[in-house]
Amino acid sequence: MAQNVAVAAESEGLGICYIGGIRNNPHAISDLLRLPEHVYPVFGMCLGYPAVDPDIKPRLAVEAILKEDVYTEDSEQVAAFDEAMHTYYGERRGGHKDSDWSRNLTPLFDSKLRAHMRDFLIERSFEMK
């Protein structure tokens, strides 16, 4: 549903931004929106007319993501993508972000993110196994 909203919005000249951080404080969001049991916020979505027309963000090649029959090592494609993202971040942020795709992902694997979500979902009457 969200992807369809994004496609429709962009076809009308609107910009979109998914807000995954909404799960950082699901209690407050649920209270604010008065969500009933068995409903929880997955993400937010902002829509609006962009003040500037930003460059299209680079994407990792499909060949590095989609695997058929066997897993293939794609370190060369990842390295090239890291370089493209480093350049993109430097240009988009005026040189204030010195990072790349791999370095941005590292914190996601250092610890369990949003450990509070299990307890939150149990409180919202979701059954956990």
KOLDOKE-107487 format. One record per residue: residue in three letters; x, y, z of N, C-alpha, C, O in turn. Coordinates in nm, 4 decimals, padded with zeros to 6 digits, m for minus. Layout:
BEGIN
<ALA, <X, Y, Z>, <X, Y, Z>, <X, Y, Z>, <X, Y, Z>> ...
//
This chain:
BEGIN
<MET, <00.0826, m00.1169, 00.0000>, <00.0000, 00.0000, 00.0000>, <00.0880, 00.1245, 00.0000>, <00.0654, 00.2177, m00.0771>> <ALA, <00.1872, 00.1249, 00.0862>, <00.2731, 00.2427, 00.0960>, <00.3489, 00.2689, m00.0342>, <00.3659, 00.3836, m00.0754>> <GLN, <00.3937, 00.1620, m00.0975>, <00.4657, 00.1806, m00.2236>, <00.3735, 00.2395, m00.3298>, <00.4162, 00.3225, m00.4101>> <ASN, <00.2473, 00.1970, m00.3306>, <00.1515, 00.2539, m00.4258>, <00.1279, 00.4017, m00.3973>, <00.1180, 00.4820, m00.4900>> <VAL, <00.1187, 00.4378, m00.2701>, <00.1036, 00.5795, m00.2336>, <00.2270, 00.6572, m00.2809>, <00.2148, 00.7662, m00.3368>> <ALA, <00.3448, 00.6005, m00.2582>, <00.4681, 00.6677, m00.2996>, <00.4720, 00.6882, m00.4506>, <00.5055, 00.7971, m00.4972>> <VAL, <00.4384, 00.5855, m00.5271>, <00.4402, 00.5956, m00.6730>, <00.3393, 00.7001, m00.7197>, <00.3696, 00.7827, m00.8058>> <ALA, <00.2188, 00.6959, m00.6620>, <00.1155, 00.7931, m00.7006>, <00.1594, 00.9354, m00.6657>, <00.1431, 01.0272, m00.7461>> <ALA, <00.2151, 00.9535, m00.5454>, <00.2587, 01.0867, m00.5026>, <00.3693, 01.1394, m00.5941>, <00.3650, 01.2541, m00.6385>> <GLU, <00.4675, 01.0549, m00.6214>, <00.5781, 01.0987, m00.7061>, <00.5315, 01.1278, m00.8487>, <00.5884, 01.2143, m00.9154>> <SER, <00.4291, 01.0571, m00.8964>, <00.3778, 01.0845, m01.0311>, <00.3108, 01.2211, m01.0383>, <00.2924, 01.2762, m01.1469>> <GLU, <00.2741, 01.2756, m00.9223>, <00.2122, 01.4086, m00.9163>, <00.3110, 01.5171, m00.8736>, <00.2716, 01.6301, m00.8452>> <GLY, <00.4403, 01.4816, m00.8694>, <00.5428, 01.5795, m00.8357>, <00.5687, 01.5966, m00.6874>, <00.6417, 01.6872, m00.6471>> <LEU, <00.5091, 01.5097, m00.6049>, <00.5336, 01.5155, m00.4609>, <00.6581, 01.4341, m00.4271>, <00.6917, 01.3385, m00.4969>> <GLY, <00.7250, 01.4724, m00.3212>, <00.8356, 01.3947, m00.2680>, <00.7842, 01.3124, m00.1516>, <00.6868, 01.3508, m00.0869>> <ILE, <00.8478, 01.2007, m00.1242>, <00.8075, 01.1166, m00.0111>, <00.9302, 01.0806, 00.0710>, <01.0429, 01.0816, 00.0214>> <CYS, <00.9064, 01.0490, 00.1961>, <01.0130, 01.0006, 00.2838>, <00.9515, 00.9056, 00.3847>, <00.8629, 00.9439, 00.4610>> <TYR, <00.9988, 00.7816, 00.3849>, <00.9550, 00.6851, 00.4848>, <01.0255, 00.7167, 00.6163>, <01.1438, 00.7508, 00.6166>> <ILE, <00.9543, 00.7057, 00.7269>, <01.0109, 00.7313, 00.8591>, <01.0044, 00.6021, 00.9408>, <00.9057, 00.5764, 01.0097>> <GLY, <01.1101, 00.5212, 00.9327>, <01.1153, 00.3957, 01.0073>, <01.1367, 00.4180, 01.1557>, <01.1027, 00.3326, 01.2376>> <GLY, <01.1935, 00.5335, 01.1904>, <01.2200, 00.5640, 01.3309>, <01.0946, 00.5765, 01.4149>, <01.1031, 00.5916, 01.5368>> <ILE, <00.9788, 00.5704, 01.3522>, <00.8537, 00.5782, 01.4270>, <00.8435, 00.4617, 01.5260>, <00.7729, 00.4709, 01.6264>> <ARG, <00.9142, 00.3524, 01.4970>, <00.9130, 00.2365, 01.5874>, <01.0047, 00.2563, 01.7075>, <01.0082, 00.1719, 01.7971>> <ASN, <01.0790, 00.3669, 01.7105>, <01.1649, 00.3925, 01.8261>, <01.0830, 00.4232, 01.9508>, <01.1289, 00.3984, 02.0623>> <ASN, <00.9643, 00.4760, 01.9340>, <00.8765, 00.5064, 02.0476>, <00.7319, 00.4730, 02.0095>, <00.6488, 00.5625, 01.9939>> <PRO, <00.7030, 00.3429, 01.9947>, <00.5705, 00.3038, 01.9474>, <00.4581, 00.3358, 02.0455>, <00.3439, 00.3559, 02.0043>> <HIS, <00.4897, 00.3407, 02.1763>, <00.3855, 00.3736, 02.2754>, <00.3316, 00.5148, 02.2514>, <00.2103, 00.5353, 02.2455>> <ALA, <00.4208, 00.6102, 02.2378>, <00.3780, 00.7493, 02.2196>, <00.2991, 00.7671, 02.0903>, <00.1980, 00.8373, 02.0879>> <ILE, <00.3452, 00.7039, 01.9833>, <00.2755, 00.7147, 01.8548>, <00.1383, 00.6501, 01.8639>, <00.0399, 00.7055, 01.8149>> <SER, <00.1312, 00.5328, 01.9266>, <00.0032, 00.4628, 01.9403>, <m00.0951, 00.5440, 02.0237>, <m00.2139, 00.5512, 01.9922>> <ASP, <m00.0441, 00.6050, 02.1302>, <m00.1307, 00.6892, 02.2130>, <m00.1772, 00.8119, 02.1349>, <m00.2950, 00.8476, 02.1382>> <LEU, <m00.0845, 00.8755, 02.0652>, <m00.1171, 00.9950, 01.9883>, <m00.2248, 00.9669, 01.8827>, <m00.3167, 01.0464, 01.8633>> <LEU, <m00.2115, 00.8530, 01.8156>, <m00.3054, 00.8172, 01.7088>, <m00.4262, 00.7370, 01.7603>, <m00.5162, 00.7019, 01.6840>> <ARG, <m00.4257, 00.7090, 01.8917>, <m00.5323, 00.6307, 01.9557>, <m00.5557, 00.4981, 01.8830>, <m00.6687, 00.4631, 01.8487>> <LEU, <m00.4472, 00.4263, 01.8609>, <m00.4555, 00.2994, 01.7896>, <m00.5156, 00.1909, 01.8787>, <m00.4799, 00.1818, 01.9962>> <PRO, <m00.6051, 00.1092, 01.8260>, <m00.6648, 00.0005, 01.9050>, <m00.5699, m00.1185, 01.9161>, <m00.4630, m00.1195, 01.8550>> <GLU, <m00.6093, m00.2185, 01.9942>, <m00.5316, m00.3417, 02.0027>, <m00.5163, m00.4013, 01.8633>, <m00.5988, m00.3770, 01.7752>> <HIS, <m00.4122, m00.4779, 01.8443>, <m00.3813, m00.5449, 01.7186>, <m00.3470, m00.4472, 01.6053>, <m00.3491, m00.4842, 01.4879>> <VAL, <m00.3158, m00.3243, 01.6411>, <m00.2698, m00.2260, 01.5431>, <m00.1430, m00.1632, 01.5992>, <m00.1393, m00.1243, 01.7159>> <TYR, <m00.0392, m00.1531, 01.5170>, <00.0840, m00.0886, 01.5632>, <00.1482, m00.0119, 01.4486>, <00.1302, m00.0470, 01.3320>> <PRO, <00.2222, 00.0918, 01.4815>, <00.2864, 00.1729, 01.3771>, <00.4104, 00.1022, 01.3226>, <00.4998, 00.0634, 01.3978>> <VAL, <00.4138, 00.0866, 01.1919>, <00.5277, 00.0225, 01.1266>, <00.6253, 00.1282, 01.0763>, <00.7468, 00.1138, 01.0894>> <PHE, <00.5699, 00.2351, 01.0184>, <00.6515, 00.3453, 00.9680>, <00.5608, 00.4654, 00.9478>, <00.4383, 00.4535, 00.9477>> <GLY, <00.6222, 00.5794, 00.9310>, <00.5491, 00.6980, 00.8918>, <00.5863, 00.7316, 00.7489>, <00.6849, 00.6805, 00.6957>> <MET, <00.5084, 00.8164, 00.6880>, <00.5406, 00.8603, 00.5525>, <00.5109, 01.0093, 00.5422>, <00.3997, 01.0538, 00.5706>> <CYS, <00.6101, 01.0844, 00.5019>, <00.5924, 01.2276, 00.4793>, <00.5748, 01.2511, 00.3302>, <00.6433, 01.1906, 00.2478>> <LEU, <00.4824, 01.3395, 00.2971>, <00.4571, 01.3780, 00.1585>, <00.4648, 01.5292, 00.1487>, <00.4194, 01.5995, 00.2389>> <GLY, <00.5204, 01.5788, 00.0426>, <00.5242, 01.7232, 00.0230>, <00.5942, 01.7593, m00.1062>, <00.6549, 01.6755, m00.1729>> <TYR, <00.5838, 01.8864, m00.1390>, <00.6533, 01.9342, m00.2582>, <00.7960, 01.9695, m00.2186>, <00.8166, 02.0554, m00.1328>> <PRO, <00.8945, 01.9051, m00.2794>, <01.0344, 01.9302, m00.2434>, <01.0769, 02.0739, m00.2743>, <01.0398, 02.1298, m00.3774>> <ALA, <01.1548, 02.1323, m00.1841>, <01.2092, 02.2665, m00.2057>, <01.3201, 02.2627, m00.3108>, <01.3441, 02.3610, m00.3810>> <VAL, <01.3871, 02.1482, m00.3205>, <01.4919, 02.1295, m00.4209>, <01.4682, 01.9947, m00.4877>, <01.3962, 01.9099, m00.4350>> <ASP, <01.5286, 01.9762, m00.6023>, <01.5171, 01.8499, m00.6741>, <01.6470, 01.7731, m00.6525>, <01.7426, 01.7916, m00.7278>> <PRO, <01.6520, 01.6874, m00.5513>, <01.7789, 01.6200, m00.5196>, <01.8156, 01.5166, m00.6259>, <01.7310, 01.4678, m00.7008>> <ASP, <01.9447, 01.4854, m00.6291>, <01.9910, 01.3795, m00.7181>, <01.9274, 01.2481, m00.6758>, <01.8936, 01.2290, m00.5590>> <ILE, <01.9116, 01.1595, m00.7701>, <01.8577, 01.0264, m00.7396>, <01.9630, 00.9495, m00.6610>, <02.0795, 00.9433, m00.7003>> <LYS, <01.9212, 00.8922, m00.5515>, <02.0117, 00.8167, m00.4649>, <02.0556, 00.6893, m00.5368>, <01.9724, 00.6189, m00.5940>> <PRO, <02.1846, 00.6594, m00.5343>, <02.2324, 00.5361, m00.5978>, <02.1708, 00.4133, m00.5314>, <02.1350, 00.4166, m00.4136>> <ARG, <02.1591, 00.3074, m00.6063>, <02.1063, 00.1804, m00.5561>, <02.2051, 00.0701, m00.5858>, <02.2742, 00.0712, m00.6876>> <LEU, <02.2101, m00.0252, m00.4947>, <02.2946, m00.1427, m00.5139>, <02.2402, m00.2216, m00.6324>, <02.1189, m00.2379, m00.6464>> <ALA, <02.3290, m00.2699, m00.7168>, <02.2885, m00.3428, m00.8376>, <02.2039, m00.4642, m00.8015>, <02.2307, m00.5332, m00.7032>> <VAL, <02.1029, m00.4889, m00.8813>, <02.0131, m00.6029, m00.8592>, <02.0928, m00.7326, m00.8512>, <02.0603, m00.8210, m00.7719>> <GLU, <02.1966, m00.7439, m00.9328>, <02.2778, m00.8662, m00.9341>, <02.3433, m00.8946, m00.7990>, <02.3739, m01.0098, m00.7680>> <ALA, <02.3647, m00.7913, m00.7193>, <02.4252, m00.8102, m00.5876>, <02.3212, m00.8511, m00.4836>, <02.3568, m00.8950, m00.3743>> <ILE, <02.1935, m00.8371, m00.5170>, <02.0859, m00.8657, m00.4228>, <02.0111, m00.9927, m00.4597>, <01.9874, m01.0779, m00.3741>> <LEU, <01.9746, m01.0061, m00.5841>, <01.8943, m01.1179, m00.6309>, <01.9847, m01.2356, m00.6638>, <02.0750, m01.2247, m00.7467>> <LYS, <01.9599, m01.3462, m00.5994>, <02.0400, m01.4670, m00.6224>, <01.9502, m01.5753, m00.6806>, <01.8389, m01.5967, m00.6325>> <GLU, <01.9978, m01.6427, m00.7827>, <01.9225, m01.7522, m00.8420>, <02.0054, m01.8798, m00.8337>, <02.1168, m01.8872, m00.8856>> <ASP, <01.9491, m01.9789, m00.7678>, <02.0065, m02.1122, m00.7532>, <02.1262, m02.1179, m00.6582>, <02.1341, m02.2091, m00.5759>> <VAL, <02.2191, m02.0234, m00.6673>, <02.3367, m02.0256, m00.5802>, <02.3694, m01.8841, m00.5337>, <02.3355, m01.7857, m00.5993>> <TYR, <02.4354, m01.8768, m00.4199>, <02.4815, m01.7482, m00.3676>, <02.6098, m01.7109, m00.4400>, <02.6963, m01.7958, m00.4616>> <THR, <02.6221, m01.5867, m00.4767>, <02.7448, m01.5385, m00.5386>, <02.8044, m01.4275, m00.4530>, <02.7319, m01.3488, m00.3921>> <GLU, <02.9344, m01.4223, m00.4492>, <03.0067, m01.3188, m00.3751>, <03.0109, m01.1929, m00.4609>, <03.0455, m01.1977, m00.5789>> <ASP, <02.9754, m01.0814, m00.4004>, <02.9660, m00.9583, m00.4768>, <03.0459, m00.8447, m00.4142>, <03.0022, m00.7297, m00.4166>> <SER, <03.1617, m00.8757, m00.3587>, <03.2406, m00.7747, m00.2894>, <03.2830, m00.6604, m00.3821>, <03.2932, m00.5462, m00.3371>> <GLU, <03.3077, m00.6885, m00.5103>, <03.3453, m00.5821, m00.6026>, <03.2291, m00.4856, m00.6252>, <03.2494, m00.3644, m00.6306>> <GLN, <03.1070, m00.5389, m00.6385>, <02.9900, m00.4528, m00.6565>, <02.9623, m00.3724, m00.5298>, <02.9253, m00.2553, m00.5378>> <VAL, <02.9799, m00.4339, m00.4135>, <02.9592, m00.3627, m00.2868>, <03.0624, m00.2513, m00.2727>, <03.0287, m00.1406, m00.2307>> <ALA, <03.1868, m00.2795, m00.3073>, <03.2915, m00.1772, m00.2998>, <03.2602, m00.0599, m00.3936>, <03.2780, 00.0561, m00.3565>> <ALA, <03.2139, m00.0904, m00.5136>, <03.1777, 00.0157, m00.6081>, <03.0584, 00.0952, m00.5557>, <03.0531, 00.2174, m00.5701>> <PHE, <02.9631, 00.0254, m00.4952>, <02.8459, 00.0928, m00.4393>, <02.8852, 00.1792, m00.3198>, <02.8341, 00.2901, m00.3045>> <ASP, <02.9748, 00.1301, m00.2358>, <03.0248, 00.2106, m00.1236>, <03.0868, 00.3406, m00.1742>, <03.0640, 00.4471, m00.1168>> <GLU, <03.1645, 00.3319, m00.2808>, <03.2270, 00.4520, m00.3376>, <03.1206, 00.5479, m00.3919>, <03.1296, 00.6690, m00.3715>> <ALA, <03.0200, 00.4934, m00.4609>, <02.9117, 00.5772, m00.5142>, <02.8351, 00.6451, m00.4011>, <02.8002, 00.7626, m00.4121>> <MET, <02.8087, 00.5722, m00.2924>, <02.7357, 00.6294, m00.1796>, <02.8210, 00.7329, m00.1065>, <02.7685, 00.8343, m00.0606>> <HIS, <02.9505, 00.7090, m00.0950>, <03.0396, 00.8056, m00.0311>, <03.0357, 00.9376, m00.1084>, <03.0277, 01.0451, m00.0489>> <THR, <03.0413, 00.9284, m00.2393>, <03.0330, 01.0479, m00.3239>, <02.8971, 01.1150, m00.3094>, <02.8888, 01.2370, m00.2952>> <TYR, <02.7909, 01.0354, m00.3129>, <02.6547, 01.0887, m00.3005>, <02.6366, 01.1612, m00.1673>, <02.5863, 01.2736, m00.1642>> <TYR, <02.6773, 01.0975, m00.0568>, <02.6630, 01.1611, 00.0750>, <02.7439, 01.2901, 00.0820>, <02.6971, 01.3901, 00.1365>> <GLY, <02.8640, 01.2882, 00.0276>, <02.9476, 01.4077, 00.0307>, <02.8861, 01.5233, m00.0455>, <02.8912, 01.6377, m00.0003>> <GLU, <02.8283, 01.4945, m00.1602>, <02.7660, 01.5999, m00.2414>, <02.6338, 01.6456, m00.1830>, <02.6044, 01.7651, m00.1811>> <ARG, <02.5543, 01.5518, m00.1357>, <02.4213, 01.5871, m00.0849>, <02.4293, 01.6598, 00.0482>, <02.3506, 01.7510, 00.0734>> <ARG, <02.5194, 01.6226, 00.1303>, <02.5313, 01.6835, 00.2627>, <02.6367, 01.7930, 00.2672>, <02.6787, 01.8346, 00.3752>> <GLY, <02.6787, 01.8389, 00.1531>, <02.7790, 01.9451, 00.1488>, <02.9115, 01.9033, 00.2102>, <02.9841, 01.9860, 00.2653>> <GLY, <02.9425, 01.7758, 00.2007>, <03.0675, 01.7250, 00.2562>, <03.0632, 01.7003, 00.4059>, <03.1664, 01.6713, 00.4664>> <HIS, <02.9443, 01.7114, 00.4676>, <02.9338, 01.6943, 00.6129>, <02.9105, 01.5496, 00.6551>, <02.9044, 01.5213, 00.7748>> <LYS, <02.8976, 01.4591, 00.5614>, <02.8795, 01.3185, 00.5969>, <02.9862, 01.2376, 00.5257>, <02.9837, 01.2230, 00.4035>> <ASP, <03.0793, 01.1856, 00.6028>, <03.1889, 01.1058, 00.5488>, <03.1604, 00.9600, 00.5808>, <03.2121, 00.9052, 00.6781>> <SER, <03.0777, 00.8979, 00.4978>, <03.0398, 00.7596, 00.5216>, <03.0101, 00.6924, 00.3889>, <03.0216, 00.7535, 00.2826>> <ASP, <02.9722, 00.5665, 00.3964>, <02.9285, 00.4929, 00.2788>, <02.8217, 00.3925, 00.3235>, <02.7838, 00.3905, 00.4406>> <TRP, <02.7744, 00.3117, 00.2331>, <02.6654, 00.2196, 00.2622>, <02.7049, 00.1178, 00.3691>, <02.6297, 00.0970, 00.4643>> <SER, <02.8205, 00.0546, 00.3553>, <02.8633, m00.0483, 00.4499>, <02.8816, 00.0084, 00.5906>, <02.8402, m00.0543, 00.6881>> <ARG, <02.9428, 00.1255, 00.6021>, <02.9612, 00.1864, 00.7344>, <02.8278, 00.2268, 00.7964>, <02.8128, 00.2219, 00.9185>> <ASN, <02.7312, 00.2664, 00.7145>, <02.5995, 00.3009, 00.7680>, <02.5253, 00.1784, 00.8201>, <02.4449, 00.1896, 00.9126>> <LEU, <02.5516, 00.0621, 00.7618>, <02.4838, m00.0607, 00.8054>, <02.5448, m00.1227, 00.9305>, <02.4761, m00.1947, 01.0030>> <THR, <02.6703, m00.0966, 00.9567>, <02.7404, m00.1601, 01.0673>, <02.6655, m00.1515, 01.2000>, <02.6550, m00.2532, 01.2686>> <PRO, <02.6125, m00.0349, 01.2402>, <02.5416, m00.0287, 01.3688>, <02.4175, m00.1177, 01.3746>, <02.3745, m00.1563, 01.4833>> <LEU, <02.3607, m00.1499, 01.2610>, <02.2421, m00.2356, 01.2591>, <02.2721, m00.3777, 01.3037>, <02.1815, m00.4513, 01.3427>> <PHE, <02.3996, m00.4168, 01.2981>, <02.4372, m00.5525, 01.3333>, <02.5176, m00.5600, 01.4631>, <02.5540, m00.6690, 01.5073>> <ASP, <02.5449, m00.4458, 01.5235>, <02.6215, m00.4426, 01.6479>, <02.5384, m00.4837, 01.7689>, <02.5915, m00.5395, 01.8649>> <SER, <02.4102, m00.4568, 01.7646>, <02.3233, m00.4893, 01.8774>, <02.1823, m00.5117, 01.8256>, <02.1514, m00.4840, 01.7098>> <LYS, <02.0984, m00.5621, 01.9133>, <01.9597, m00.5862, 01.8750>, <01.8862, m00.4530, 01.8723>, <01.8743, m00.3854, 01.9745>> <LEU, <01.8375, m00.4163, 01.7559>, <01.7651, m00.2907, 01.7415>, <01.6210, m00.3068, 01.7880>, <01.5586, m00.4109, 01.7676>> <ARG, <01.5708, m00.2032, 01.8497>, <01.4310, m00.1974, 01.8927>, <01.3897, m00.3213, 01.9709>, <01.2868, m00.3829, 01.9431>> <ALA, <01.4713, m00.3563, 02.0682>, <01.4407, m00.4720, 02.1528>, <01.3075, m00.4543, 02.2248>, <01.2461, m00.5526, 02.2663>> <HIS, <01.2630, m00.3316, 02.2398>, <01.1371, m00.3019, 02.3082>, <01.0140, m00.3440, 02.2283>, <00.9045, m00.3506, 02.2840>> <MET, <01.0295, m00.3723, 02.1007>, <00.9134, m00.4000, 02.0162>, <00.8401, m00.5270, 02.0569>, <00.7174, m00.5317, 02.0469>> <ARG, <00.9102, m00.6295, 02.1022>, <00.8423, m00.7541, 02.1417>, <00.7456, m00.7276, 02.2563>, <00.6289, m00.7662, 02.2496>> <ASP, <00.7937, m00.6621, 02.3612>, <00.7060, m00.6309, 02.4744>, <00.5908, m00.5405, 02.4319>, <00.4776, m00.5575, 02.4772>> <PHE, <00.6201, m00.4447, 02.3450>, <00.5156, m00.3551, 02.2956>, <00.4072, m00.4333, 02.2226>, <00.2884, m00.4102, 02.2452>> <LEU, <00.4467, m00.5257, 02.1353>, <00.3491, m00.6033, 02.0594>, <00.2670, m00.6949, 02.1499>, <00.1479, m00.7150, 02.1262>> <ILE, <00.3294, m00.7499, 02.2526>, <00.2553, m00.8315, 02.3498>, <00.1514, m00.7459, 02.4206>, <00.0382, m00.7895, 02.4412>> <GLU, <00.1897, m00.6240, 02.4579>, <00.0941, m00.5324, 02.5203>, <m00.0212, m00.4967, 02.4277>, <m00.1309, m00.4663, 02.4747>> <ARG, <00.0019, m00.4999, 02.2967>, <m00.1016, m00.4680, 02.1978>, <m00.1841, m00.5916, 02.1623>, <m00.2612, m00.5895, 02.0664>> <SER, <m00.1680, m00.6988, 02.2393>, <m00.2448, m00.8246, 02.2262>, <m00.2025, m00.9126, 02.1084>, <m00.2796, m00.9967, 02.0623>> <PHE, <m00.0807, m00.8929, 02.0605>, <m00.0290, m00.9852, 01.9591>, <00.0280, m01.1061, 02.0299>, <00.0974, m01.0913, 02.1304>> <GLU, <00.0006, m01.2248, 01.9804>, <00.0538, m01.3467, 02.0396>, <00.1933, m01.3713, 01.9850>, <00.2177, m01.3605, 01.8648>> <MET, <00.2840, m01.4045, 02.0755>, <00.4216, m01.4308, 02.0344>, <00.4530, m01.5770, 02.0621>, <00.4093, m01.6339, 02.1622>> <LYS, <00.5287, m01.6356, 01.9727>, <00.5684, m01.7758, 01.9904>, <00.7165, m01.7844, 02.0117>, <00.7702, m01.8938, 02.0287>> 
//
